[in-house]
Amino acid sequence: MRSRNSLIEALALFRGLNPTITVNEIMTFLYTCENEGLNIQELAHVAQMTEPTASRSVRSFGPPGSAWARAPGCGLIEAFLNPHDARSRVLHLTVAGQAVRDRLDQIIAEAAPIAQ
């Protein structure tokens, strides 16, 4: 049996978290991993998406059951009031988000190629 390449394994990890996950949501999570502490406006800029799209994407990773989160609420990202600007929130990974990030780092480190 053929083994799975790293990219497919990473996508399967996301699909396991949320079967309806979108590319924008995956990009949101990855940019948050690389830039913890950024706000929605900064995320929209680096991810090249609109602010409403960035906000919806972040909310899909919010805490399950939270009024702020958007279904399914994976619980991987938290948004805290920005201590320097009360009009915005800064994004940080939850403990569960850090575990997913660490698993993605492991998949990348093992780097199974697409074709042999």
N, CA, C and O atoms as a DFTB+ gen file, in Angstrom:
464 C
 N C O
     1  1       0.834      -1.179       0.000
     2  2       0.000       0.000       0.000
     3  2       0.880       1.244       0.000
     4  3       1.893       1.307       0.697
     5  1       0.475       2.231      -0.794
     6  2       1.236       3.486      -0.845
     7  2       1.055       4.278       0.438
     8  3      -0.016       4.271       1.045
     9  1       2.103       4.951       0.833
    10  2       1.980       5.807       2.015
    11  2       1.458       7.178       1.591
    12  3       1.537       7.560       0.424
    13  1       0.945       7.879       2.534
    14  2       0.398       9.204       2.301
    15  2       1.521      10.234       2.300
    16  3       2.427      10.151       3.130
    17  1       1.483      11.203       1.389
    18  2       2.501      12.250       1.442
    19  2       2.141      13.254       2.534
    20  3       1.024      13.250       3.053
    21  1       3.085      14.099       2.871
    22  2       2.930      15.022       3.997
    23  2       1.781      16.002       3.809
    24  3       1.050      16.290       4.757
    25  1       1.615      16.512       2.606
    26  2       0.550      17.475       2.359
    27  2      -0.821      16.831       2.554
    28  3      -1.697      17.410       3.197
    29  1      -1.003      15.644       2.005
    30  2      -2.281      14.943       2.161
    31  2      -2.520      14.602       3.633
    32  3      -3.647      14.704       4.116
    33  1      -1.484      14.206       4.335
    34  2      -1.635      13.891       5.759
    35  2      -2.053      15.129       6.555
    36  3      -2.902      15.045       7.442
    37  1      -1.455      16.273       6.235
    38  2      -1.817      17.517       6.921
    39  2      -3.267      17.897       6.622
    40  3      -4.004      18.298       7.524
    41  1      -3.673      17.772       5.368
    42  2      -5.058      18.084       5.012
    43  2      -6.033      17.128       5.693
    44  3      -7.115      17.535       6.116
    45  1      -5.650      15.863       5.799
    46  2      -6.496      14.878       6.484
    47  2      -6.633      15.225       7.968
    48  3      -7.690      15.012       8.563
    49  1      -5.572      15.756       8.560
    50  2      -5.635      16.190       9.956
    51  2      -6.698      17.279      10.121
    52  3      -7.514      17.224      11.041
    53  1      -6.683      18.267       9.222
    54  2      -7.690      19.326       9.266
    55  2      -9.087      18.775       9.007
    56  3     -10.040      19.157       9.685
    57  1      -9.212      17.889       8.039
    58  2     -10.519      17.304       7.714
    59  2     -11.063      16.520       8.904
    60  3     -12.276      16.469       9.111
    61  1     -10.179      15.911       9.684
    62  2     -10.609      15.201      10.887
    63  2     -11.148      16.137      11.963
    64  3     -12.005      15.750      12.758
    65  1     -10.645      17.365      11.984
    66  2     -11.130      18.363      12.944
    67  2     -12.491      18.910      12.538
    68  3     -13.355      19.168      13.376
    69  1     -12.659      19.081      11.221
    70  2     -13.886      19.672      10.684
    71  2     -14.050      19.180       9.251
    72  3     -13.324      19.636       8.367
    73  1     -14.974      18.270       8.999
    74  2     -15.139      17.713       7.652
    75  2     -15.484      18.746       6.579
    76  3     -15.300      18.481       5.391
    77  1     -15.981      19.917       6.978
    78  2     -16.346      20.939       5.991
    79  2     -15.359      22.103       5.971
    80  3     -15.684      23.178       5.466
    81  1     -14.162      21.905       6.511
    82  2     -13.172      22.982       6.596
    83  2     -12.837      23.520       5.207
    84  3     -12.776      22.767       4.235
    85  1     -12.623      24.828       5.130
    86  2     -12.304      25.479       3.857
    87  2     -10.814      25.811       3.789
    88  3     -10.108      25.789       4.797
    89  1     -10.361      26.115       2.590
    90  2      -8.962      26.526       2.409
    91  2      -8.694      27.801       3.208
    92  3      -7.646      27.915       3.844
    93  1      -9.619      28.759       3.187
    94  2      -9.427      29.991       3.962
    95  2      -9.267      29.693       5.446
    96  3      -8.457      30.329       6.121
    97  1     -10.021      28.744       5.956
    98  2      -9.904      28.394       7.372
    99  2      -8.559      27.739       7.671
   100  3      -7.952      28.014       8.706
   101  1      -8.095      26.881       6.778
   102  2      -6.770      26.273       6.958
   103  2      -5.695      27.354       6.938
   104  3      -4.794      27.353       7.777
   105  1      -5.788      28.281       5.978
   106  2      -4.814      29.376       5.896
   107  2      -4.860      30.229       7.168
   108  3      -3.819      30.646       7.674
   109  1      -6.051      30.483       7.676
   110  2      -6.204      31.252       8.916
   111  2      -5.457      30.588      10.061
   112  3      -4.726      31.249      10.798
   113  1      -5.639      29.293      10.209
   114  2      -4.954      28.577      11.286
   115  2      -3.439      28.645      11.095
   116  3      -2.709      28.931      12.045
   117  1      -2.963      28.387       9.880
   118  2      -1.517      28.379       9.629
   119  2      -0.896      29.752       9.857
   120  3       0.182      29.849      10.445
   121  1      -1.560      30.819       9.400
   122  2      -1.028      32.165       9.635
   123  2      -1.049      32.517      11.121
   124  3      -0.154      33.212      11.601
   125  1      -2.048      32.051      11.848
   126  2      -2.074      32.293      13.295
   127  2      -0.936      31.543      13.979
   128  3      -0.330      32.057      14.919
   129  1      -0.644      30.328      13.508
   130  2       0.497      29.572      14.053
   131  2       1.794      30.351      13.885
   132  3       2.617      30.406      14.799
   133  1       1.973      30.948      12.718
   134  2       3.217      31.667      12.412
   135  2       3.285      33.047      13.055
   136  3       4.373      33.592      13.243
   137  1       2.132      33.613      13.392
   138  2       2.085      35.012      13.826
   139  2       1.176      35.210      15.031
   140  3       0.307      36.081      15.007
   141  1       1.360      34.418      16.085
   142  2       0.486      34.595      17.251
   143  2       0.556      36.038      17.730
   144  3       1.624      36.649      17.759
   145  1      -0.602      36.570      18.105
   146  2      -0.684      37.945      18.564
   147  2      -1.147      38.912      17.490
   148  3      -1.357      40.091      17.775
   149  1      -1.314      38.430      16.242
   150  2      -1.809      39.328      15.209
   151  2      -3.305      39.543      15.401
   152  3      -3.972      38.764      16.083
   153  1      -3.831      40.618      14.787
   154  2      -5.264      40.876      14.888
   155  2      -5.942      40.519      13.563
   156  3      -5.275      40.118      12.609
   157  1      -7.249      40.664      13.509
   158  2      -8.012      40.272      12.318
   159  2      -7.554      41.065      11.093
   160  3      -7.419      40.496      10.010
   161  1      -7.315      42.358      11.247
   162  2      -6.889      43.183      10.122
   163  2      -5.539      42.709       9.580
   164  3      -5.348      42.621       8.367
   165  1      -4.615      42.408      10.475
   166  2      -3.300      41.915      10.050
   167  2      -3.422      40.544       9.401
   168  3      -2.762      40.267       8.399
   169  1      -4.262      39.686       9.968
   170  2      -4.492      38.369       9.376
   171  2      -5.041      38.518       7.967
   172  3      -4.563      37.861       7.043
   173  1      -6.039      39.374       7.794
   174  2      -6.628      39.586       6.469
   175  2      -5.558      40.036       5.479
   176  3      -5.540      39.589       4.332
   177  1      -4.675      40.911       5.920
   178  2      -3.614      41.412       5.038
   179  2      -2.641      40.302       4.637
   180  3      -2.385      40.110       3.448
   181  1      -2.100      39.573       5.609
   182  2      -1.094      38.553       5.272
   183  2      -1.704      37.376       4.519
   184  3      -1.036      36.759       3.689
   185  1      -2.973      37.058       4.802
   186  2      -3.624      35.919       4.144
   187  2      -4.306      36.322       2.837
   188  3      -4.857      35.477       2.133
   189  1      -4.266      37.605       2.521
   190  2      -4.870      38.136       1.299
   191  2      -6.349      37.763       1.198
   192  3      -6.812      37.238       0.185
   193  1      -7.076      38.052       2.284
   194  2      -8.523      37.848       2.294
   195  2      -9.168      39.095       2.882
   196  3      -8.486      39.922       3.488
   197  1     -10.460      39.232       2.709
   198  2     -11.152      40.383       3.280
   199  2     -11.244      40.229       4.797
   200  3     -11.131      39.122       5.325
   201  1     -11.448      41.342       5.487
   202  2     -11.596      41.272       6.945
   203  2     -12.804      40.434       7.366
   204  3     -12.696      39.659       8.316
   205  1     -13.968      40.564       6.683
   206  2     -15.085      39.688       7.071
   207  2     -14.766      38.200       6.890
   208  3     -15.164      37.380       7.717
   209  1     -14.054      37.847       5.818
   210  2     -13.677      36.446       5.600
   211  2     -12.707      35.986       6.681
   212  3     -12.836      34.881       7.207
   213  1     -11.739      36.833       7.010
   214  2     -10.779      36.491       8.068
   215  2     -11.503      36.304       9.398
   216  3     -11.214      35.362      10.136
   217  1     -12.435      37.187       9.704
   218  2     -13.179      37.093      10.959
   219  2     -13.998      35.804      11.024
   220  3     -13.981      35.112      12.042
   221  1     -14.712      35.479       9.951
   222  2     -15.499      34.235       9.921
   223  2     -14.594      33.023      10.081
   224  3     -14.924      32.079      10.798
   225  1     -13.452      33.059       9.407
   226  2     -12.521      31.928       9.479
   227  2     -11.989      31.741      10.896
   228  3     -11.919      30.615      11.389
   229  1     -11.617      32.826      11.548
   230  2     -11.122      32.745      12.929
   231  2     -12.214      32.211      13.847
   232  3     -11.953      31.361      14.699
   233  1     -13.426      32.705      13.678
   234  2     -14.534      32.282      14.544
   235  2     -14.820      30.790      14.417
   236  3     -15.323      30.185      15.363
   237  1     -14.510      30.179      13.266
   238  2     -14.738      28.731      13.120
   239  2     -13.763      27.925      13.976
   240  3     -13.986      26.739      14.219
   241  1     -12.686      28.560      14.433
   242  2     -11.716      27.902      15.311
   243  2     -11.910      28.295      16.773
   244  3     -11.123      27.901      17.633
   245  1     -12.958      29.071      17.056
   246  2     -13.223      29.524      18.418
   247  2     -13.659      28.397      19.337
   248  3     -13.887      27.272      18.891
   249  1     -13.775      28.705      20.626
   250  2     -14.163      27.688      21.607
   251  2     -15.571      27.149      21.345
   252  3     -16.490      27.936      21.118
   253  1     -15.760      25.835      21.369
   254  2     -17.094      25.271      21.157
   255  2     -18.093      25.801      22.186
   256  3     -17.781      25.910      23.372
   257  1     -19.277      26.123      21.722
   258  2     -20.315      26.610      22.621
   259  2     -20.227      28.088      22.946
   260  3     -21.132      28.632      23.580
   261  1     -19.164      28.748      22.529
   262  2     -19.011      30.175      22.787
   263  2     -19.940      30.965      21.862
   264  3     -20.145      30.586      20.709
   265  1     -20.494      32.053      22.370
   266  2     -21.334      32.916      21.537
   267  2     -20.514      33.521      20.405
   268  3     -21.060      33.849      19.351
   269  1     -19.224      33.670      20.611
   270  2     -18.333      34.257      19.616
   271  2     -17.991      33.274      18.503
   272  3     -17.835      33.676      17.350
   273  1     -17.875      32.002      18.832
   274  2     -17.435      30.993      17.858
   275  2     -18.511      30.719      16.820
   276  3     -19.704      30.896      17.065
   277  1     -18.054      30.285      15.665
   278  2     -18.933      29.882      14.569
   279  2     -18.830      28.371      14.456
   280  3     -17.735      27.819      14.559
   281  1     -19.940      27.702      14.249
   282  2     -19.932      26.234      14.156
   283  2     -18.915      25.788      13.119
   284  3     -18.839      26.402      12.055
   285  1     -18.137      24.756      13.375
   286  2     -18.281      23.826      14.482
   287  2     -17.530      24.231      15.743
   288  3     -17.607      23.516      16.742
   289  1     -16.811      25.340      15.739
   290  2     -16.084      25.751      16.944
   291  2     -15.049      24.728      17.367
   292  3     -15.230      24.019      18.357
   293  1     -13.965      24.655      16.614
   294  2     -12.935      23.630      16.853
   295  2     -12.136      23.853      18.136
   296  3     -11.498      22.924      18.631
   297  1     -12.163      25.070      18.679
   298  2     -11.441      25.341      19.918
   299  2      -9.935      25.430      19.768
   300  3      -9.200      25.097      20.697
   301  1      -9.460      25.879      18.597
   302  2      -8.015      25.948      18.365
   303  2      -7.444      27.357      18.489
   304  3      -6.243      27.517      18.705
   305  1      -8.293      28.384      18.355
   306  2      -7.839      29.777      18.405
   307  2      -8.702      30.544      19.399
   308  3      -9.917      30.356      19.464
   309  1      -8.049      31.415      20.177
   310  2      -8.756      32.325      21.072
   311  2      -8.447      33.749      20.636
   312  3      -7.360      34.030      20.131
   313  1      -9.402      34.638      20.832
   314  2      -9.217      36.053      20.518
   315  2      -9.354      36.841      21.815
   316  3     -10.387      36.789      22.482
   317  1      -8.306      37.564      22.159
   318  2      -8.291      38.351      23.393
   319  2      -8.304      39.836      23.055
   320  3      -7.793      40.247      22.013
   321  1      -8.883      40.630      23.930
   322  2      -8.881      42.071      23.751
   323  2      -7.442      42.561      23.646
   324  3      -6.595      42.205      24.466
   325  1      -7.173      43.373      22.640
   326  2      -5.835      43.914      22.421
   327  2      -5.509      44.900      23.545
   328  3      -6.240      45.873      23.732
   329  1      -4.429      44.670      24.296
   330  2      -4.102      45.571      25.407
   331  2      -3.713      46.977      24.945
   332  3      -3.721      47.915      25.741
   333  1      -3.372      47.125      23.654
   334  2      -2.948      48.422      23.129
   335  2      -4.045      49.124      22.338
   336  3      -3.921      50.307      22.019
   337  1      -5.126      48.398      22.019
   338  2      -6.212      48.966      21.220
   339  2      -7.493      48.191      21.529
   340  3      -7.705      47.098      21.002
   341  1      -8.332      48.751      22.371
   342  2      -9.537      48.050      22.832
   343  2     -10.539      47.784      21.714
   344  3     -11.526      47.080      21.926
   345  1     -10.295      48.340      20.520
   346  2     -11.212      48.096      19.404
   347  2     -10.888      46.814      18.656
   348  3     -11.659      46.395      17.792
   349  1      -9.774      46.190      18.967
   350  2      -9.402      44.976      18.230
   351  2      -9.053      43.848      19.194
   352  3      -8.875      44.049      20.395
   353  1      -8.965      42.683      18.630
   354  2      -8.612      41.486      19.400
   355  2      -7.364      40.860      18.787
   356  3      -7.142      40.933      17.579
   357  1      -6.561      40.247      19.639
   358  2      -5.364      39.546      19.173
   359  2      -5.622      38.047      19.235
   360  3      -6.346      37.562      20.105
   361  1      -5.022      37.330      18.305
   362  2      -5.280      35.903      18.142
   363  2      -4.147      35.069      18.723
   364  3      -2.970      35.357      18.508
   365  1      -4.521      34.037      19.457
   366  2      -3.552      33.103      20.034
   367  2      -4.100      31.692      19.930
   368  3      -5.312      31.478      19.943
   369  1      -3.194      30.736      19.827
   370  2      -3.591      29.333      19.811
   371  2      -3.976      28.885      21.214
   372  3      -3.375      29.311      22.200
   373  1      -4.971      28.031      21.291
   374  2      -5.311      27.379      22.554
   375  2      -4.325      26.226      22.752
   376  3      -3.488      25.971      21.886
   377  1      -4.417      25.543      23.863
   378  2      -3.582      24.360      24.092
   379  2      -3.853      23.332      22.988
   380  3      -2.924      22.709      22.474
   381  1      -5.126      23.158      22.628
   382  2      -5.470      22.226      21.538
   383  2      -4.886      22.710      20.212
   384  3      -4.418      21.902      19.410
   385  1      -4.910      24.020      19.979
   386  2      -4.325      24.586      18.765
   387  2      -2.823      24.360      18.709
   388  3      -2.273      24.075      17.645
   389  1      -2.159      24.488      19.853
   390  2      -0.720      24.230      19.914
   391  2      -0.425      22.771      19.606
   392  3       0.581      22.466      18.965
   393  1      -1.288      21.865      20.055
   394  2      -1.096      20.433      19.779
   395  2      -1.236      20.148      18.285
   396  3      -0.474      19.355      17.732
   397  1      -2.205      20.787      17.630
   398  2      -2.364      20.607      16.177
   399  2      -1.151      21.188      15.458
   400  3      -0.625      20.573      14.531
   401  1      -0.703      22.379      15.886
   402  2       0.493      22.979      15.289
   403  2       1.693      22.049      15.435
   404  3       2.452      21.863      14.484
   405  1       1.868      21.468      16.611
   406  2       2.999      20.567      16.844
   407  2       2.901      19.323      15.965
   408  3       3.914      18.839      15.460
   409  1       1.690      18.805      15.779
   410  2       1.500      17.636      14.905
   411  2       1.824      18.002      13.461
   412  3       2.439      17.210      12.746
   413  1       1.415      19.197      13.021
   414  2       1.752      19.648      11.665
   415  2       3.262      19.784      11.502
   416  3       3.813      19.409      10.467
   417  1       3.933      20.320      12.521
   418  2       5.398      20.421      12.472
   419  2       6.030      19.039      12.336
   420  3       7.005      18.868      11.604
   421  1       5.476      18.059      13.040
   422  2       5.988      16.687      12.952
   423  2       5.776      16.117      11.547
   424  3       6.670      15.474      10.997
   425  1       4.602      16.351      10.971
   426  2       4.323      15.880       9.608
   427  2       5.314      16.496       8.630
   428  3       5.842      15.809       7.756
   429  1       5.565      17.793       8.780
   430  2       6.511      18.485       7.895
   431  2       7.918      17.936       8.082
   432  3       8.642      17.737       7.106
   433  1       8.311      17.691       9.326
   434  2       9.657      17.168       9.600
   435  2       9.863      15.795       8.970
   436  3      10.959      15.473       8.511
   437  1       8.809      14.990       8.950
   438  2       8.907      13.659       8.344
   439  2       8.869      13.732       6.820
   440  3       9.383      12.837       6.149
   441  1       8.278      14.769       6.272
   442  2       8.273      15.127       4.852
   443  2       8.255      13.975       3.859
   444  3       9.227      13.761       3.135
   445  1       7.179      13.249       3.823
   446  2       7.014      12.232       2.780
   447  2       6.689      12.952       1.473
   448  3       5.734      13.728       1.428
   449  1       7.457      12.718       0.407
   450  2       7.233      13.428      -0.856
   451  2       5.944      12.981      -1.553
   452  3       5.406      11.911      -1.266
   453  1       5.463      13.824      -2.475
   454  2       4.265      13.500      -3.244
   455  2       4.536      12.321      -4.167
   456  3       3.728      11.396      -4.251
   457  1       5.658      12.350      -4.851
   458  2       6.000      11.255      -5.774
   459  2       7.388      10.733      -5.440
   460  3       8.275      11.489      -5.045
   461  1       7.554       9.455      -5.602
   462  2       8.847       8.831      -5.307
   463  2       9.701       8.772      -6.559
   464  3      10.828       8.280      -6.515
